[in-house]
């Protein structure tokens, strides 16, 4: 497949039904932080954007949601793919983005570089979508907070060493802060800014 043809292929086969079903899965995962959600519809975006991250983009992005992409994604066919299928424009500055995407293995920017919302509109923040190697099998982290009965353990593989520092600083400025979607293969793990994370 040529780079040009990659732009037009790889979207949902049934866009309306697929986007609705993926949206429900994402909302369920945010309502139960730390739980693994399987996405019921798949996307095949251009490399290096992962399939689950592509499905999230197709579902959540539109012409009103500027998107920031990591340097490798920016240099690929991904910006044109997102623009063609969702209408979303690319934000040059991180703090202008409603959604930000980082591919597997790439450096994750500090969360405070993104839009953190305002006192009046804390929801006007960036949702960060990060693909990791796997959502299970890593160093265990204990999650507590709204939507979690007592506590739950999450163990993604591929988070940066400074992730807990990033997350603690993010949670400290609540109600401001980013929300995080981790993706791997066809699954997601959602962490709203209300979740508290500690090493097990």
C-alpha positions as CSV (number, residue, x, y, z in Angstrom):
1,X,0.0,0.0,0.0
2,X,1.4,3.4,-1.0
3,X,1.6,6.2,1.6
4,X,-1.0,8.1,-0.4
5,X,-3.5,5.2,-0.3
6,X,-2.9,4.7,3.4
7,X,-4.6,8.0,4.1
8,X,-7.9,6.7,2.7
9,X,-7.9,3.1,4.0
10,X,-8.1,1.7,7.5
11,X,-11.2,3.4,9.0
12,X,-14.2,1.6,10.5
13,X,-16.1,-0.6,8.1
14,X,-19.4,0.7,9.7
15,X,-18.4,4.2,10.9
16,X,-21.5,5.1,12.9
17,X,-22.1,1.8,14.6
18,X,-18.4,1.2,15.3
19,X,-17.8,4.7,16.7
20,X,-20.8,4.3,19.0
21,X,-19.6,0.9,20.3
22,X,-16.0,2.1,20.8
23,X,-17.3,5.2,22.6
24,X,-19.4,3.1,25.0
25,X,-16.3,0.9,25.7
26,X,-14.2,4.0,26.5
27,X,-16.9,5.5,28.8
28,X,-17.2,2.2,30.6
29,X,-13.4,2.1,31.1
30,X,-13.3,5.7,32.4
31,X,-16.2,4.9,34.8
32,X,-14.1,1.9,36.1
33,X,-10.6,3.2,36.2
34,X,-7.9,0.6,35.8
35,X,-10.2,-2.0,34.2
36,X,-9.3,-3.4,30.8
37,X,-11.7,-2.5,28.0
38,X,-11.7,-4.4,24.7
39,X,-12.6,-2.3,21.7
40,X,-15.4,-3.9,19.7
41,X,-14.3,-2.3,16.4
42,X,-10.9,-2.2,14.8
43,X,-9.0,0.4,12.8
44,X,-5.9,0.0,10.7
45,X,-4.2,3.4,10.7
46,X,-0.9,4.1,9.1
47,X,2.2,3.1,11.0
48,X,3.4,3.8,13.7
49,X,-0.1,4.6,15.1
50,X,-1.5,1.4,16.8
51,X,-4.8,-0.1,16.0
52,X,-6.5,0.8,19.3
53,X,-5.2,4.3,19.3
54,X,-6.5,4.6,15.7
55,X,-9.9,3.5,16.8
56,X,-9.8,6.1,19.7
57,X,-9.0,8.8,17.2
58,X,-11.8,7.8,14.8
59,X,-14.2,7.8,17.7
60,X,-13.3,11.0,19.7
61,X,-11.7,13.4,17.2
62,X,-13.6,15.8,14.9
63,X,-13.2,19.2,13.4
64,X,-13.6,20.9,16.8
65,X,-10.8,18.8,18.5
66,X,-7.2,19.9,17.6
67,X,-4.8,16.9,17.8
68,X,-1.2,16.9,18.9
69,X,1.0,14.0,17.5
70,X,4.4,12.8,18.6
71,X,7.3,13.7,16.2
72,X,7.3,10.2,14.6
73,X,3.5,10.3,14.1
74,X,3.8,13.8,12.6
75,X,6.3,12.6,10.0
76,X,4.1,9.7,8.9
77,X,0.8,9.5,7.0
78,X,-1.1,9.7,10.4
79,X,-1.9,13.5,10.3
80,X,-3.5,13.2,6.9
81,X,-5.3,9.9,7.9
82,X,-6.8,11.6,11.0
83,X,-7.7,14.7,9.0
84,X,-9.4,12.8,6.2
85,X,-11.4,10.5,8.5
86,X,-12.3,12.8,11.3
87,X,-11.8,16.4,10.1
88,X,-9.5,17.1,13.1
89,X,-6.7,19.6,12.6
90,X,-3.2,19.2,13.9
91,X,-2.1,21.4,16.8
92,X,1.5,22.5,16.8
93,X,1.5,23.3,20.5
94,X,0.7,20.6,23.1
95,X,-1.4,23.0,25.1
96,X,-3.7,23.7,22.2
97,X,-4.7,20.0,21.7
98,X,-7.8,18.3,23.0
99,X,-6.3,14.9,22.2
100,X,-2.6,13.9,22.0
101,X,-1.2,10.7,20.6
102,X,2.1,9.0,21.4
103,X,3.1,5.8,19.7
104,X,4.6,2.7,21.4
105,X,8.2,3.2,22.5
106,X,8.2,7.0,22.1
107,X,9.1,9.5,24.8
108,X,6.0,10.7,26.7
109,X,6.1,14.4,27.3
110,X,5.5,15.8,30.8
111,X,1.8,16.0,31.4
112,X,2.0,19.7,32.4
113,X,2.9,20.6,28.9
114,X,-0.6,19.9,27.7
115,X,-3.8,21.8,28.3
116,X,-4.9,21.3,31.9
117,X,-8.3,23.0,31.8
118,X,-9.3,26.2,33.6
119,X,-11.0,26.9,36.9
120,X,-14.3,27.6,35.1
121,X,-13.9,24.8,32.5
122,X,-11.6,22.0,33.9
123,X,-12.9,19.7,31.1
124,X,-11.1,21.9,28.5
125,X,-8.0,19.8,29.0
126,X,-6.0,17.3,26.8
127,X,-6.8,13.6,26.8
128,X,-3.5,11.8,26.3
129,X,-3.5,8.6,24.3
130,X,-0.4,6.5,24.8
131,X,0.3,3.1,23.2
132,X,2.3,0.8,25.4
133,X,3.8,-2.7,24.9
134,X,1.1,-4.4,26.9
135,X,-1.6,-3.5,29.5
136,X,-0.7,-6.4,31.8
137,X,2.5,-8.0,33.0
138,X,4.4,-4.9,34.2
139,X,5.3,-3.5,37.6
140,X,2.1,-3.5,39.6
141,X,0.5,-0.2,40.6
142,X,-2.4,0.1,43.0
143,X,-5.2,2.4,41.8
144,X,-7.7,4.0,44.2
145,X,-10.4,6.7,43.7
146,X,-13.8,7.3,42.3
147,X,-15.2,4.4,40.3
148,X,-12.9,1.9,42.1
149,X,-14.6,-0.1,44.9
150,X,-11.6,-0.3,47.2
151,X,-8.5,-0.7,45.1
152,X,-7.4,-2.3,41.9
153,X,-4.0,-3.2,40.4
154,X,-2.8,-2.1,37.0
155,X,0.4,-3.3,35.5
156,X,1.1,-1.9,32.0
157,X,4.4,-2.5,30.3
158,X,6.1,0.4,28.6
159,X,5.4,3.4,30.8
160,X,8.3,5.8,31.3
161,X,10.3,5.6,34.6
162,X,9.0,9.0,35.6
163,X,5.3,8.1,35.0
164,X,4.4,8.0,38.7
165,X,6.0,11.5,39.2
166,X,4.0,12.8,36.2
167,X,0.8,11.3,37.6
168,X,1.2,12.5,41.1
169,X,1.8,16.1,39.9
170,X,-1.2,15.7,37.6
171,X,-3.5,14.6,40.4
172,X,-2.2,17.3,42.8
173,X,-3.8,20.0,40.6
174,X,-7.3,18.5,40.5
175,X,-9.8,19.6,39.1
176,X,-7.2,20.6,36.5
177,X,-5.2,17.9,34.7
178,X,-5.1,15.5,31.8
179,X,-6.9,12.2,31.5
180,X,-5.0,9.2,30.1
181,X,-5.9,6.4,27.8
182,X,-3.4,3.6,27.5
183,X,-3.7,1.4,24.5
184,X,-2.3,-2.0,23.4
185,X,-3.5,-4.2,20.5
186,X,-7.3,-4.0,20.7
187,X,-7.6,-3.0,24.4
188,X,-7.6,0.2,26.4
189,X,-7.0,1.1,30.1
190,X,-8.4,4.5,31.1
191,X,-7.1,6.6,34.0
192,X,-9.0,9.8,34.8
193,X,-7.2,12.5,36.7
194,X,-9.2,11.5,39.8
195,X,-7.3,8.1,40.1
196,X,-4.5,7.8,42.7
197,X,-1.7,5.5,41.8
198,X,1.0,4.0,44.1
199,X,3.5,1.3,43.8
200,X,2.2,-2.0,45.2
